Amino acid sequence: MPAPMSPCNARLACAIALLASLAACGGGSNPLDNPPQVANPATAGGQKLSFLYFQKCINPIFLMPLPAPDGGAVNTCAGAGCHANATGTGGAFRVEPGAQPVDLADPRNTPEVVRQSAMYKNFYSAQGEVVFGSPTQSRLLAKPRLLNVLHGGGQVFASDQDPAVRRIAYWISRPVPQGQDEFSAAGDSMFTPPNAKEGTCNTQ
Ligand code: HEM
């Protein structure tokens, strides 16, 4: 009958068995090593809304003086206490109040250059508050319309027929065709005549 294993040997045997089983789990040669790098590829796919329509028809809405419900100081969506990027309290939706329209016809304004602009930051933030194709489910409209949600800025738009609401709903309902980017010329069709520079903003 072999002599019983000392507690110390027993623990060592357990540790070796544990290490062996860890190695068998594909932990690579050293089970105490760091796990393999997690791949996190940039999302290339996914539909986009139109930047052309945004900068001419949506961004101005964020700068519009809004009648204060209590008749007090007039606010704007991009106002300092509201959605201004630097000072606002408006949650994740942030606006650069001084953003200037980008001349997309200027060859120096490549997509990489435009994506660095303040106007593009506003576009990206507003697009982040959208459920593509569904205006009423989109926070960008549900919040200022108080559609089954509260809004720190209260009710901004009282009716679906408000011209600003109709523009926001139109933009949300017409993402650019799949596979095209936010600068797609398909955005021209959202204007009358169908030209982002000359045309007026369609709402239907
Ligand atoms: C057209 C005008 C406006 C639009 C489109 C708008 C849109 C939004 C959106 C989408 C959110 C949610 C942000 C998130 O996902 O975290 C939000 C939140 C908020 N907004 Fe506005 N807003 C507008 C005007 C205002 C104004 C004028 C004020 C200030 C008086 C204001 C104050 C706030 C505050 C404090 C929050 C954070 C609390 C909350 O989630 O309700 N907003 N707004």
Boltz pocket constraint, residues with backbone or C-beta under 6 A from the ligand:
constraints:
  - pocket:
      binder: B
      contacts: [[A, 61], [A, 62], [A, 66], [A, 75], [A, 76], [A, 77], [A, 79], [A, 81], [A, 82], [A, 83], [A, 89], [A, 90], [A, 91], [A, 92], [A, 93], [A, 129], [A, 139], [A, 140], [A, 141], [A, 143], [A, 144], [A, 150], [A, 151], [A, 152], [A, 153], [A, 154], [A, 156]]
      max_distance: 6.0
